[in-house]
């Protein structure tokens, strides 16, 4: 699995899309389907994007 996303790409995604990406990255790490560094980087980027958005209303 290849995760080539930028911060700008993540900013255009909905919260549910970010959650799905987080799940895919986590699953890929657990199944050793992708380089762990790539998936970990994506997970950190998702967390940062969610943090910028603040708490859900």
KAWO-V455843 format. One record per pair of residues at least 24 apart in sequence whose C-alpha atoms are under 7 Angstrom apart, sorted by the first residue. I is the first residue (numbers start at 1). GAP is how many residues later the second one is. D is the distance in Angstrom with one decimal. If there is no record, write none. Layout:
i=I gap=GAP d=D
i=I gap=GAP d=D
This chain:
i=1 gap=32 d=6.2
i=1 gap=33 d=5.4
i=2 gap=32 d=6.9
i=3 gap=35 d=6.6
i=3 gap=36 d=6.8
i=7 gap=38 d=6.8
i=10 gap=39 d=7.0
i=11 gap=38 d=6.7
i=18 gap=28 d=6.5
